[in-house]
C-alpha cells in the first residue's frame, strides 16, 4: 500500500514537471516565432529599400527636372535603413511608400519610361515585395494572436504569470501604409 502511494506521488510529480516544461517550451517557441516574424518584416522592408536606387536610376534619365521627388525618395530610404526599431522602420517604410507613389506618378507623364523594360521589372518586383511585406505583417500578428491566446486562457494564463510573460501588442499599420503603391502598366 505504501509502495503504491509512493509510486503514485512520483508519477504525479513527473507529470507536474512535464506540464511545467511543456508550457515553458511553448512560450519560448511562440516568442521565437514572434521574433522571426519581426525579422521577416525587416528583411522585406530592406529588400524594398534596396530596390529604390535602381528605380531612381531608371527614372532619372527621363525626369531630370524632378529632383525634389528623387531627393525625397532618397531621404525616406535613408530613414528606413537607419531606423532603430520596428516602429520606426514601419513609419519610415510608410514614408518611403508615399515617396515611391510620387515616382510612379512621374512615370505617368513619360510613356517611354513606362515602356522601359527595366522600369517595368522594378515595378513588378516592388509589387511582389509589397505582397511579401503584407504577408509578413499578417504572420507577425497571427503569431501575436497565438501567443496572447496562450497568455489569456487557462491554464496558460497561470503559467504566463509564473514565467513573467505578458500579452504583446499587435503591429499597427498607419492608414497611409495600408494601401499598396499604385503600379500602372
C-alpha positions in Angstrom: 0.0 0.0 0.0 2.8 2.5 0.9 4.8 1.5 -2.2 1.7 2.2 -4.4 1.2 5.5 -2.8 4.9 6.4 -3.3 4.7 5.4 -6.9 1.5 7.4 -7.4 3.2 10.5 -5.9 6.3 10.0 -8.1 4.1 9.8 -11.2 2.1 12.9 -10.2 5.4 14.8 -9.6 6.8 13.7 -13.0 3.6 14.7 -14.7 3.7 18.1 -13.0 7.3 18.7 -14.0 6.3 17.7 -17.6 3.5 20.2 -17.7 5.8 23.0 -16.5 8.3 22.0 -19.1 5.7 21.8 -21.9 4.3 25.3 -21.1 7.7 26.9 -20.7 8.8 25.5 -24.1 5.5 26.6 -25.7 6.1 30.2 -24.5 9.7 30.0 -25.8 8.6 28.7 -29.2 5.9 31.3 -29.6 8.3 34.1 -28.5 10.8 32.9 -31.1 8.2 32.8 -33.8 7.3 36.4 -33.0 10.9 37.4 -33.2 11.3 35.6 -36.5 8.2 37.3 -37.9 9.6 40.7 -37.0 12.8 39.8 -38.7 10.9 38.8 -41.8 9.2 42.1 -41.9 12.6 43.8 -41.6 14.0 41.7 -44.4 11.2 42.7 -46.8 11.5 46.4 -45.8 15.2 46.1 -46.6 14.6 44.5 -49.9 12.2 47.3 -50.8 14.8 49.9 -49.8 17.5 48.1 -51.8 15.3 48.4 -54.9 15.0 52.2 -54.6 18.4 53.1 -56.0 17.8 51.1 -59.2 14.3 52.6 -59.5 15.6 56.1 -59.1 18.4 55.5 -61.6 15.9 54.2 -64.2 13.7 57.3 -63.7 16.5 59.9 -63.5 17.2 59.8 -67.2 13.6 60.6 -68.1 12.7 63.0 -65.3 15.8 65.1 -64.7 13.8 68.1 -63.6 12.0 66.1 -60.9 15.0 66.3 -58.5 12.8 67.2 -55.5 11.0 63.9 -55.6 14.2 62.0 -56.1 15.7 63.6 -53.0 12.5 62.8 -51.0 12.7 59.2 -52.0 16.4 59.0 -51.1 15.8 60.6 -47.7 13.0 58.2 -47.0 15.1 55.3 -47.9 18.0 56.5 -45.7 15.5 56.9 -42.8 14.3 53.4 -43.3 17.8 52.0 -43.3 18.8 53.9 -40.1 15.6 53.2 -38.1 16.5 51.7 -34.8 13.3 49.6 -34.1 10.4 48.1 -35.8 8.0 51.0 -35.0 10.5 53.5 -36.6 11.0 51.2 -39.6 7.3 50.9 -40.1 6.9 54.7 -40.0 9.9 55.2 -42.4 8.6 52.4 -44.6 5.3 54.3 -44.9 7.2 57.5 -45.8 9.2 55.6 -48.4 6.0 54.1 -49.8 4.5 57.6 -50.2 7.6 58.9 -51.9 7.6 55.9 -54.3 4.0 56.8 -55.2 5.4 60.2 -56.5 7.9 58.4 -58.6 5.2 56.2 -60.2 3.1 59.4 -60.7 6.1 60.8 -62.7 6.1 57.8 -64.8 2.6 58.6 -66.0 4.0 61.6 -67.8 6.7 59.7 -69.6 5.3 57.0 -71.9 8.9 56.0 -72.8 9.7 55.3 -69.1 6.5 53.3 -68.7 7.6 51.2 -71.6 11.1 50.8 -70.3 11.8 47.1 -69.6 14.0 47.8 -66.6 11.4 50.2 -65.1 8.6 47.6 -65.6 10.7 44.9 -64.0 11.4 47.1 -61.0 7.6 47.9 -60.7 6.8 44.2 -60.7 9.5 43.4 -58.2 8.3 46.2 -55.9 4.7 44.9 -56.1 5.9 41.4 -55.2 7.8 42.8 -52.2 4.7 44.8 -51.1 2.8 41.5 -51.1 5.5 39.8 -49.0 5.5 42.7 -46.6 1.8 42.3 -46.2 2.1 38.6 -45.6 5.0 39.1 -43.1 2.8 41.6 -41.2 -0.1 39.2 -41.2 2.2 36.3 -40.0 3.5 38.5 -37.2 0.0 39.4 -36.0 -1.1 35.8 -36.2 1.9 34.8 -34.1 1.0 37.6 -31.6 -2.6 36.2 -31.5 -1.4 32.7 -30.7 0.9 34.0 -28.0 -1.8 36.3 -26.5 -4.3 33.4 -26.5 -1.9 31.3 -24.6 -1.3 34.2 -22.1 -5.1 34.7 -21.5 -6.6 31.2 -21.5 -6.4 28.7 -18.7 -4.0 27.1 -17.8 -1.7 29.1 -20.0 -2.5 32.3 -18.0 -1.3 30.7 -14.8 1.9 29.7 -16.4 2.3 33.1 -18.1 2.2 34.7 -14.6 4.8 32.2 -13.3 7.1 32.7 -16.2 6.7 36.5 -16.2 5.1 36.5 -19.6 2.5 39.1 -20.6 0.5 39.9 -23.7 2.2 41.6 -26.6 1.0 44.4 -28.9 -0.2 43.7 -32.4 1.6 45.5 -35.2 -0.4 48.6 -36.0 -0.1 49.9 -39.6 -0.6 53.6 -40.2 -3.6 54.3 -42.5 -1.3 55.6 -45.3 0.7 52.4 -45.2 -2.3 50.2 -45.7 -2.5 50.9 -49.4 -0.2 49.3 -52.0 1.7 51.8 -54.2 -0.1 52.3 -57.5 1.7 50.4 -60.2 0.4 51.1 -63.7 1.5 49.3 -66.9 
